[in-house]
Amino acid sequence: MSKKILIIAGDPSGDTHGANLIHSLQQIFPQLEIYVLGGEKMQAEKINFLYNLVDLTVIGFFEVLKKIVDFWKVFNLVKLFLKKEKPDAIVLIDAPGFNLRVANVAKKMGIPVVYYVSPQVWAWGKNRIKKISRLVKKMLVFFSFEERMYKQEKIDVSFVGHPMLDAINPDKNKNQTCSLLGLKEENPIIGIMPGSRKQEIDYLLPEMLKISKAIISRIPQAQFVFPLSENISMDYIKPFKIPEDKFQIVRDKDYNVRKIMDLALVASGTATLENACLGVPMIIMYRVSRVSYFLAKRLIKVPFIGLVNIIAGEKIVPEFIQDEIKSEDIAQKALTWLKSPQTLLEIKEKLHIVKEKLGKPGASRKAAEEIRRLLVHTGE
């Protein structure tokens, strides 16, 4: 049985989830013909790669407007593909601003739409849920609360769990990793994680460096690690003048460096959940342009901005948003934690509860099986 699908991912985390999904699909459905718009990780799989959409990724309304011509060209590329190739289904991964428009086109053409990695409809209100109910045939979600929410709206949904539970398997202990990096186990190890998008790094890395300087002034033996996202080049961060004597800039594909952090300064996003799975206490930071923040504040309806807090249902780790990002205040919070092992232990315990809410391992495989099931029944 020959079937054809198009998979679209629009940001670095979606690219990772997409690559894992493709790998699982190829295992259980080897005759499936897969076409992709995504990033480098999806491109590395043996598929038909159409366009690097991840390179266009931005955060905020104003930032999207500056790239609207590029997005429009890609959107037209997708429309032409759907019209010419008529895939048996399309699989959309997050990126609702672009993907829901694609879903609308696919629906009109009679092409079934699967949404893997739900848009944050719980933040945007019910209008987006209603749109999904019209356009999407099957929702595959990471969080149990999303499954409950979609079921209430009579949408066909399956909770598959979070794929990061399969990806996060560090294989070294703290002593081994510290030895490799030349770090001292007995001294504090602080992670600097400004995000996987250039825009995030531009907004947050300078502030994180100021916070680091303030911490060093009070704890001279403090050590810093910077797990740089794979899609960001070393050349990009050179202008930020990161002090090499205090910072280890690494590529942390296996999560061994992340595991040894006593504390992390982290951009809001998927990384907060990764830290939760690793039991890393964190301080969440979020900043976009003033125009984007002004609009978002009026449209987004959530009590917290960090996924780890949203899943916990309480603010278990602090969030500093937009103008609240003041290096001295954040440094003081970090210093208080670093001087209180009991506080760090209590946060780790709460993070473990968050991890348990992410479900069981095998999310990519479960999602692939749901997609295969839909494809088998398409056209019957």
LOBA-856403 format. One record per residue (C-alpha): residue number from 1; z, x, y. Coordinates in nm, 3 decimals. Each point is the difference from the previous one (the first is absolute). Layout:
NUM; Z; X; Y .
...
This chain:
1; 0.000; 0.000; 0.000 .
2; -0.115; 0.161; 0.325 .
3; 0.189; -0.084; 0.319 .
4; -0.007; 0.137; 0.353 .
5; 0.275; 0.009; 0.266 .
6; 0.053; 0.132; 0.351 .
7; 0.341; 0.144; 0.096 .
8; 0.096; 0.052; 0.366 .
9; 0.301; 0.199; 0.128 .
10; 0.048; 0.080; 0.367 .
11; 0.291; 0.244; 0.030 .
12; 0.148; 0.305; -0.181 .
13; 0.256; -0.195; -0.204 .
14; -0.267; -0.255; -0.096 .
15; -0.223; 0.290; -0.105 .
16; 0.275; 0.121; -0.236 .
17; 0.055; -0.347; -0.146 .
18; -0.375; -0.047; -0.032 .
19; -0.047; 0.327; -0.188 .
20; 0.276; -0.095; -0.246 .
21; -0.154; -0.343; -0.046 .
22; -0.345; 0.147; -0.066 .
23; 0.148; 0.235; -0.259 .
24; 0.163; -0.293; -0.183 .
25; -0.314; -0.214; 0.022 .
26; -0.208; 0.277; -0.152 .
27; 0.243; 0.025; -0.290 .
28; 0.005; -0.369; -0.092 .
29; -0.350; -0.097; 0.118 .
30; -0.223; 0.310; -0.040 .
31; -0.327; -0.192; 0.042 .
32; 0.107; -0.129; 0.346 .
33; -0.223; 0.113; 0.287 .
34; 0.223; 0.085; 0.299 .
35; -0.108; 0.037; 0.364 .
36; 0.247; 0.119; 0.262 .
37; 0.079; 0.026; 0.369 .
38; 0.315; 0.208; 0.027 .
39; 0.115; 0.357; 0.042 .
40; -0.010; 0.338; -0.170 .
41; 0.223; -0.096; -0.294 .
42; -0.218; -0.294; -0.094 .
43; -0.310; 0.212; 0.055 .
44; 0.134; 0.253; -0.251 .
45; -0.022; -0.264; -0.276 .
46; -0.329; -0.043; -0.183 .
47; -0.129; -0.298; 0.197 .
48; -0.272; -0.097; 0.248 .
49; 0.150; 0.102; 0.334 .
50; -0.153; -0.178; 0.299 .
51; 0.202; 0.103; 0.307 .
52; 0.320; 0.177; 0.108 .
53; 0.172; -0.288; 0.173 .
54; 0.336; 0.180; 0.001 .
55; -0.130; 0.243; 0.263 .
56; -0.015; -0.293; 0.244 .
57; 0.360; -0.106; -0.056 .
58; 0.209; -0.066; 0.312 .
59; 0.318; -0.188; 0.089 .
60; 0.021; -0.256; 0.280 .
61; -0.223; -0.255; 0.172 .
62; -0.116; 0.223; 0.283 .
63; -0.081; 0.287; -0.237 .
64; -0.217; -0.226; -0.217 .
65; -0.196; -0.112; 0.305 .
66; -0.097; 0.361; 0.072 .
67; -0.165; 0.021; -0.344 .
68; -0.141; -0.351; -0.011 .
69; -0.364; 0.118; -0.006 .
70; 0.069; 0.221; -0.304 .
71; 0.179; -0.282; -0.181 .
72; -0.285; -0.238; 0.079 .
73; -0.256; 0.240; -0.151 .
74; 0.205; 0.028; -0.320 .
75; 0.047; -0.377; -0.011 .
76; -0.378; -0.047; 0.014 .
77; -0.037; 0.261; -0.275 .
78; 0.232; -0.207; -0.220 .
79; -0.187; -0.324; 0.076 .
80; -0.330; 0.160; -0.099 .
81; 0.154; 0.134; -0.319 .
82; 0.140; -0.340; -0.098 .
83; -0.333; -0.169; 0.067 .
84; -0.202; 0.259; -0.192 .
85; 0.228; 0.083; -0.294 .
86; 0.186; -0.332; -0.043 .
87; 0.308; 0.151; -0.171 .
88; 0.197; -0.213; -0.244 .
89; 0.312; 0.043; 0.216 .
90; 0.140; 0.201; 0.288 .
91; 0.346; 0.158; 0.003 .
92; 0.157; 0.039; 0.344 .
93; 0.291; 0.239; 0.057 .
94; 0.218; -0.078; 0.304 .
95; -0.182; 0.067; 0.337 .
96; -0.010; -0.375; 0.088 .
97; -0.171; 0.041; 0.336 .
98; -0.315; 0.122; -0.177 .
99; 0.043; -0.138; -0.350 .
100; 0.061; -0.365; 0.086 .
101; -0.329; 0.000; 0.188 .
102; -0.168; 0.139; -0.311 .
103; 0.178; -0.268; -0.207 .
104; -0.151; -0.268; 0.225 .
105; -0.351; 0.133; -0.063 .
106; 0.060; 0.031; -0.375 .
107; 0.136; -0.355; -0.019 .
108; -0.315; -0.139; 0.164 .
109; -0.210; 0.191; -0.256 .
110; 0.204; -0.136; -0.289 .
111; 0.144; 0.341; -0.091 .
112; 0.362; -0.015; -0.131 .
113; 0.253; 0.190; 0.211 .
114; 0.300; 0.183; -0.145 .
115; 0.259; 0.132; 0.247 .
116; 0.202; 0.297; -0.126 .
117; 0.281; 0.112; 0.232 .
118; 0.074; -0.307; 0.204 .
119; -0.043; -0.004; 0.378 .
120; 0.341; -0.032; 0.163 .
121; -0.032; -0.375; 0.043 .
122; 0.378; -0.030; 0.013 .
123; -0.020; 0.189; 0.330 .
124; -0.295; -0.187; 0.150 .
125; 0.096; -0.358; -0.072 .
126; -0.168; -0.276; -0.198 .
127; -0.345; 0.007; 0.160 .
128; -0.098; 0.306; -0.202 .
129; 0.139; -0.156; -0.320 .
130; -0.218; -0.306; 0.057 .
131; -0.303; 0.224; 0.046 .
132; 0.080; 0.180; -0.326 .
133; 0.034; -0.333; -0.183 .
134; -0.354; -0.090; 0.112 .
135; -0.164; 0.333; -0.076 .
136; 0.182; 0.174; -0.285 .
137; -0.027; -0.095; -0.367 .
138; 0.280; 0.230; -0.126 .
139; 0.288; 0.183; 0.172 .
140; 0.152; 0.306; -0.170 .
141; 0.322; 0.091; 0.179 .
142; 0.250; 0.287; 0.002 .
143; 0.317; -0.193; 0.089 .
144; 0.170; -0.292; -0.173 .
145; 0.072; -0.173; 0.333 .
146; -0.377; -0.001; 0.066 .
147; -0.060; -0.174; -0.333 .
148; 0.251; -0.272; 0.091 .
149; -0.157; -0.042; 0.342 .
150; -0.355; -0.041; -0.132 .
151; 0.108; -0.236; -0.277 .
152; 0.156; -0.223; 0.264 .
153; -0.347; -0.021; 0.157 .
154; -0.161; -0.083; -0.338 .
155; -0.194; 0.330; -0.007 .
156; -0.083; 0.164; -0.336 .
157; 0.219; 0.312; 0.006 .
158; 0.139; 0.262; -0.239 .
159; 0.282; 0.244; 0.072 .
160; -0.111; 0.332; -0.152 .
161; 0.273; 0.225; 0.143 .
162; -0.052; 0.308; 0.214 .
163; -0.236; 0.278; -0.118 .
164; 0.210; 0.269; 0.164 .
165; 0.244; -0.042; -0.290 .
166; -0.268; 0.164; -0.217 .
167; -0.093; 0.266; 0.254 .
168; 0.347; 0.125; 0.090 .
169; 0.100; 0.228; -0.286 .
170; 0.130; 0.332; 0.139 .
171; 0.033; 0.255; -0.279 .
172; 0.215; 0.271; 0.161 .
173; 0.369; 0.011; 0.086 .
174; 0.132; 0.092; 0.342 .
175; 0.067; 0.362; -0.094 .
176; -0.357; 0.051; -0.122 .
177; -0.160; -0.155; 0.310 .
178; 0.229; 0.185; 0.239 .
179; -0.080; 0.328; -0.175 .
180; -0.375; -0.064; 0.034 .
181; 0.035; -0.075; 0.373 .
182; 0.264; 0.262; 0.080 .
183; 0.254; -0.264; 0.101 .
184; 0.376; 0.013; -0.047 .
185; 0.143; -0.286; -0.206 .
186; 0.331; 0.005; 0.183 .
187; -0.155; -0.054; 0.344 .
188; -0.128; -0.338; 0.128 .
189; -0.366; -0.072; -0.077 .
190; -0.160; -0.246; 0.241 .
191; -0.343; -0.155; -0.044 .
192; -0.246; -0.052; 0.284 .
193; -0.242; -0.282; -0.087 .
194; -0.198; -0.122; 0.304 .
195; -0.255; -0.196; -0.204 .
196; -0.338; 0.030; -0.167 .
197; -0.210; -0.101; 0.300 .
198; -0.089; 0.232; 0.287 .
199; 0.108; -0.265; 0.248 .
200; 0.348; -0.019; -0.157 .
201; 0.032; 0.378; 0.008 .
202; -0.101; 0.011; 0.367 .
203; 0.271; -0.252; 0.091 .
204; 0.282; 0.112; -0.229 .
205; -0.026; 0.370; -0.084 .
206; 0.092; 0.123; 0.352 .
207; 0.310; -0.222; -0.008 .
208; 0.094; 0.116; -0.348 .
209; -0.027; 0.361; 0.112 .
210; 0.235; -0.074; 0.292 .
211; 0.246; -0.163; -0.240 .
212; -0.024; 0.302; -0.230 .
213; 0.076; 0.234; 0.289 .
214; 0.307; -0.205; 0.091 .
215; 0.121; 0.010; -0.362 .
216; -0.050; 0.377; -0.021 .
217; 0.205; 0.048; 0.317 .
218; 0.298; -0.153; -0.183 .
219; -0.078; 0.103; -0.358 .
220; -0.180; 0.337; 0.026 .
221; -0.037; 0.025; -0.378 .
222; -0.196; -0.326; -0.021 .
223; -0.333; 0.026; -0.182 .
224; -0.308; -0.218; 0.053 .
225; -0.286; -0.094; -0.230 .
226; -0.317; -0.174; 0.113 .
227; -0.197; -0.161; -0.289 .
228; -0.338; -0.025; 0.170 .
229; -0.222; -0.285; -0.115 .
230; -0.305; 0.111; -0.198 .
231; -0.239; -0.161; 0.248 .
232; 0.137; 0.204; 0.295 .
233; -0.121; 0.357; 0.041 .
234; 0.227; 0.292; 0.088 .
235; -0.224; 0.062; 0.302 .
236; 0.086; -0.345; 0.138 .
237; 0.371; 0.075; 0.028 .
238; -0.036; 0.355; 0.141 .
239; 0.009; -0.115; 0.367 .
240; 0.348; -0.147; -0.058 .
241; 0.139; 0.355; -0.030 .
242; 0.232; -0.062; -0.292 .
243; 0.253; 0.286; -0.026 .
244; -0.093; 0.179; -0.324 .
245; 0.341; 0.163; -0.040 .
246; 0.170; -0.339; -0.042 .
247; -0.272; -0.219; -0.153 .
248; -0.171; 0.002; -0.338 .
249; -0.333; -0.185; 0.025 .
250; -0.105; -0.105; -0.351 .
251; -0.230; -0.227; -0.199 .
252; 0.235; -0.198; -0.219 .
253; -0.222; -0.174; -0.257 .
254; 0.272; -0.003; -0.268 .
255; 0.289; -0.115; 0.227 .
256; 0.216; 0.298; -0.094 .
257; 0.049; 0.099; 0.365 .
258; 0.080; -0.355; 0.105 .
259; 0.263; -0.022; -0.274 .
260; 0.212; 0.284; 0.143 .
261; 0.031; -0.146; 0.351 .
262; 0.353; -0.084; 0.114 .
263; -0.146; -0.210; 0.280 .
264; -0.346; -0.092; 0.131 .
265; -0.142; -0.096; 0.337 .
266; -0.283; -0.231; -0.104 .
267; -0.272; -0.216; 0.150 .
268; 0.019; -0.366; -0.090 .
269; -0.221; -0.078; -0.299 .
270; -0.041; 0.066; -0.371 .
271; 0.184; 0.332; 0.029 .
272; 0.324; -0.190; 0.058 .
273; -0.033; -0.156; -0.346 .
274; -0.088; 0.334; -0.155 .
275; 0.318; 0.141; 0.151 .
276; 0.195; -0.295; -0.138 .
277; -0.133; 0.072; -0.350 .
278; 0.108; 0.362; 0.038 .
279; 0.339; -0.095; 0.143 .
280; -0.062; 0.176; 0.332 .
281; 0.205; -0.133; 0.297 .
282; -0.229; -0.043; 0.299 .
283; -0.035; -0.088; 0.366 .
284; -0.308; -0.213; 0.068 .
285; -0.210; 0.048; 0.313 .
286; -0.287; -0.210; 0.131 .
287; -0.214; 0.041; 0.310 .
288; -0.346; -0.122; 0.106 .
289; -0.171; -0.040; 0.338 .
290; 0.181; -0.218; 0.253 .
291; -0.280; -0.257; -0.007 .
292; 0.011; -0.027; -0.380 .
293; 0.378; -0.025; -0.004 .
294; -0.004; -0.268; 0.271 .
295; -0.236; -0.213; -0.207 .
296; 0.167; 0.068; -0.335 .
297; 0.343; -0.091; 0.131 .
298; -0.126; -0.347; 0.081 .
299; -0.187; -0.055; -0.326 .
300; 0.204; 0.167; -0.274 .
301; 0.294; -0.200; -0.132 .
302; 0.230; 0.230; -0.199 .
303; 0.358; 0.112; 0.059 .
304; -0.077; 0.357; -0.113 .
305; -0.302; 0.229; 0.017 .
306; 0.076; 0.225; -0.299 .
307; -0.105; -0.127; -0.344 .
308; 0.317; 0.139; -0.153 .
309; 0.212; -0.219; 0.230 .
310; -0.225; -0.304; -0.045 .
311; 0.035; 0.019; -0.379 .
312; 0.375; 0.063; 0.023 .
313; 0.039; -0.297; 0.233 .
314; 0.224; 0.208; 0.224 .
315; -0.020; 0.310; 0.215 .
316; 0.115; 0.260; -0.252 .
317; -0.166; 0.281; 0.198 .
318; -0.041; 0.013; 0.379 .
319; -0.324; -0.078; 0.180 .
320; -0.101; 0.147; 0.335 .
321; -0.295; -0.185; 0.150 .
322; -0.219; 0.090; 0.298 .
323; 0.220; 0.083; 0.303 .
324; 0.311; 0.011; -0.221 .
325; -0.129; 0.335; -0.126 .
326; 0.226; 0.240; 0.187 .
327; 0.035; 0.339; -0.164 .
328; 0.367; 0.049; 0.088 .
329; 0.104; -0.342; -0.139 .
330; -0.188; 0.051; -0.325 .
331; 0.127; 0.355; -0.035 .
332; 0.356; -0.129; 0.041 .
333; -0.053; -0.257; -0.276 .
334; -0.143; 0.269; -0.228 .
335; 0.291; 0.237; 0.073 .
336; 0.256; -0.272; -0.072 .
337; -0.158; -0.061; -0.339 .
338; -0.038; 0.366; -0.087 .
339; 0.369; 0.055; 0.066 .
340; 0.098; -0.298; -0.218 .
341; -0.092; 0.039; -0.371 .
342; 0.164; -0.336; -0.072 .
343; -0.230; -0.180; 0.245 .
344; -0.306; 0.161; -0.157 .
345; 0.122; -0.102; -0.346 .
346; 0.047; -0.363; 0.109 .
347; -0.354; -0.008; 0.143 .
348; -0.139; 0.146; -0.324 .
349; 0.170; -0.278; -0.196 .
350; -0.160; -0.266; 0.220 .
351; -0.339; 0.168; -0.032 .
352; 0.033; -0.015; -0.378 .
353; 0.036; -0.379; 0.024 .
354; -0.323; -0.010; 0.205 .
355; -0.176; 0.202; -0.271 .
356; 0.110; -0.249; -0.265 .
357; -0.159; -0.281; 0.202 .
358; -0.340; 0.171; -0.026 .
359; -0.041; -0.112; -0.361 .
360; -0.093; 0.204; -0.306 .
361; -0.249; 0.287; -0.040 .
362; -0.361; -0.078; -0.091 .
363; -0.116; -0.186; 0.313 .
364; -0.352; 0.147; 0.007 .
365; -0.054; -0.085; -0.365 .
366; 0.129; -0.355; 0.047 .
367; -0.226; -0.047; 0.303 .
368; -0.300; 0.134; -0.193 .
369; 0.070; -0.242; -0.285 .
370; 0.015; -0.294; 0.243 .
371; -0.333; 0.106; 0.153 .
372; -0.160; 0.041; -0.342 .
373; 0.124; -0.346; -0.100 .
374; -0.156; -0.152; 0.311 .
375; -0.330; 0.182; -0.055 .
376; -0.021; -0.107; -0.365 .
377; 0.034; -0.364; 0.101 .
378; -0.233; 0.023; 0.302 .
379; -0.320; -0.186; -0.070 .
380; 0.130; -0.174; -0.314 .
